[in-house]
Amino acid sequence: MNYLCKRCLGQFPIDVDSKIFVDYLKVIACGGKGGAGASLFLSVYAKEFAGPGGGDGGNGGHVIFESAQDVRSLAHLKKHLQGISGGKGRRGKESALDGANAKHRVFKVPLGTIVSENGRQLIDLKEPGQRYIAARGGVGGLGNKTLAHSQDNAPRLSYPGSPGERRVLELELSIVADIGLVGFPNAGKSSLLRCISNATPMVANFPFTTLNPHIGMIQYPDAFQLAVADIPGIIEGAHLDKGLGLSFLRHIRRCSSLVYVLDVSVPTYFKQLEHLKL
């Protein structure tokens, strides 16, 4: 199904490549429009004019973000850059029947996703199954059976449904781990993670082998688990946006503790440690 919102076309460039790791995304969330109320009249046996019978319109659907453990990246949302839209409510019906409410549309995001608007953090989705209503659907319009009153028991008017909420939101993925492995490129972080956990990151004899964060779980006999994250290689001046820059430094702040991995075969490994501490 196509969930793109026509009101939001052309706001951001389209890039549907979902194979790469994405940890930051700006999306437009549009709640679904409410259904229009109906202006109809009942006609039953032996009573041709039985009064107003136009039903109310259904409510529009919400756009909801839900954190899930089986989602590792925001890449699957890149195809919705034109706008994430909730479903539209159905129009009111005859015989005083209300239109159906639209179903809410739920989009799964990784654990540790931070939702912000205009630079202000709204929520941190760090618990499995945690939900956030990104945009609320519009209210359904009133039909003439609801608008009838003592002074006008047969109104001929009805109201359209209200449009849904529209918001521009920023999604930022910050991995959650107990320990973060930090070091310069090709220092052996991925090799260490493979040895101590169940993770299988790529290992090769060239720098920047790891471009995306990897998380491995260390299992202890007493059923305790320890999450260890392999942070991509950081170079001197990363805090000034050099190399992979600030894009992966955001993952470090969510680790409970850091372990510096140094290549002692390099004569200046002590200098590397000083740069890492910056």
N, C-alpha and C positions, 0 to 999 in steps of 0.2 A: 504493500500500500504506500501511496505517496503522502507523506505528512507535511509537505512544504506549505507554508503560509503565503498566499498570494499577495497579502498586504506588505510582505517583507522582501519581495523579490528585488535583487540588485543591490542589497545593502552591503554584502560582503562577497569577495571572490569565491568561486566554487572550486573545491579540490576534493575529489572523492577517493583519493588514495588512502585506504584504511589499513595498509600493511605496515606503516611506520608507527613508531611510538610517539604518541602525542600526550603531553602533560599540561598543555595550556590551550584553551579554546574560548573564543567569544561567540556566543550564540544569541539569537533572538527567539524569545519564547512568547507565543501568542495563544491565549486561551480561546477556546471555541466560542463562536457566536451563539447566543440563545435563539431558539426557534420563535417564529412569529406567532402571535395569537390569531385565532380565526374569528371571523364575523359571519356566523351562520345561524339559521333558525330551524327549530324542530318542526317536523310535520308528522303527526302520528294518526292512527286510525280514529276517525270520527272527530278529529281536531286538527284542522289544517295549520293553524297558527298556534303552536304550543309553546311559544316563547323562544328566547335566545338559546342557542346550543353550540356556540363556537368555543372550543377548548383552548386552554392556555398552551403556549409553546414550551418545549422542553429546555432545560438548562444546558449551556455549553459545557464541554469537558475541560478539565484542568490539564495542565502539563506538569508532570511530576518527575523529579529525579529520585532514584532509589539506589543506595549503595549496595554493591554485591561483591562477594569474595572472588567470583569467577571472572570478573572483568579487570583487566590489567592496564588498560589505556583508554584515552578519550577518542581514539581514532575513529570508532564507529559512529561518532556524532558529526564528523566532518562533512558527511553528505547532507546534513541538515543545516548547513551554514546559512541558507536562504531563510530559514525560520522553522522553528518547531511549533506546530499548531495542534491545539486540542480539537476534538470532534465537534461538529455543529449539532445543536439541539434540533429536534424535529418540530415541524409546524403543528399547531393545534388542529384537532379533527372535529368532524361533525358529531352529533349526538352527545355533546358536552364531554368529549374525550380529550384529555390532555396529550400533547406530543411527548414522545419519549425523550428522556435525558440522554445526552451523549455520554459515551464511555470515556473515562479518564485515560490519557495516554501516559504510560510509565516508561521512562528511559533509564536504563541501568548505567551507573557510573562506578568507578573503582572506589574501594575504601580509601579514605583520606582525601577525598575531593572537597575543595573549599569553593563555595559559591559566593561570589561578590557582585556588587552593583555600584558603579561609579566609585570604585576604589574602597568601598566599605564592605567588610566581611559580613555575610548574612548567616551562614551556617557552615559547620564543619561536619561532613558526613563520614564519621569515623567508626560507626557501629554498623554491623551487617543488618540489612533490611531497613535502615533509617531512611525516611522519606522527607522530601521538601517540595512544597507546591511552588513551582517556578512561576506559573501564570494561571490565574483563576479564570474559569469560563464565565461567559455572560449569562445573565438571568433571562429566562424565557418571557416573551411578551404575554400580555393578558388578552384573553378572548372575551367576546361580548357576554358570555354567560357569567363571567366573574364581574364584569363592569355593570351588570344590572343592579338597580337600587330602587327605592320606593318612588322616587320622582321620575325615573326613566326605566321602566321594567322591560324595555325592548330596545336597547342601544344597538346602533348599527356600526359602531366603530370597534376597532381592536388596535393593539399596540405591537410594534415589531420587537424582536428580541434585542437586548443590548449587546454590544461587541464585547469580546473577551479582553482581559488584561494583556498589555503588550509591554515587555521588558527586555532590555539588553543586559545579559548576564555574562560574567566571566567565570569559567570553570578552571580551577588550578589543582592539579594532582600533586599531592605531597605524600610520598610513601611513608608508611608507619612501620618502624622497626625498632628492636631493642638495641642493636649495635649496627653502626655504619662503618664500613671499611673505606678509608680515605687514603689516597696516595696519588703519586704522579703516574702518568701513563706507563704501562708495561712494568709496574712494580710487583705484580704477582697477586693482585687482589682477587681476580677471578680464579686463579689456581688455588688460593687459600679457601675460597668459598666452596669450591668443588670438593676439597678434602674434608671439610668439617660439616658439610650439610648435604641435603639432597638436591641442591641446585646444580644445573649443568650449563653454566655460561660458556660462551666460546673462548677458547684459549689459543693464542697464536703469538709468534715472535715478532710482533710489530706494535707500535703504539696505537692507542685509541681502538683497541679491539672491542671494548665494551662501550657502546653508545647509548644504551638504555639501562636503567637501574635493574638489578636482579635481586630477588629476595630468596634466601634459603632458610629452611627450618632445621634447627638442631634438636634432635629428639633425645631426651634423657630417660633413664630407666624408671624414674618415678612419674613419668608421663608429662613432665614439664617440657615446654617448648620454648625455644629462643629464636627469634627472628633476626637474621643477619642480612644486611643490605650491602650490595656491591655498588658503590657510587662510581660513575664513570670518571676516568682520569682527569685530575685537576692540574693545571699548569700554573706557573708563576703569573700573578696578575689576574687570576680567574675572577676575583672580586671586582675587577675593573672591566669585566665582560670580555676577557681574552680567552681564546680557545673555545671550549664549550660554554664558557662564561657562566652567567648567572642562572641560566635555564636549569642547571642541575644542582646548583648550590641550594635551591629551595628544598631539596630532599634531605639535606643534612640537618636542617633545623628540627625535623620530626623524629630524629633518632635519639633514644635515651642516652646513649654514650657513643663515643667515636674511638676507633682503633686506627692508628696511623700505620700504614704498611709502607716500609722503606726498602729499597734495593741497596743493600750494603756493598754491592759490587761497584757502585758509583762513588767516586771519591768525595763528592760533595753531598752525601746523603743527609748530613746534619743541617746543611743549608736548606735542603728540601723540606726538612721537618719544620724549620722556622717559617718557610713560606706557607706550609699547610696550616700552621697555627694562625695565620692572618685571616 
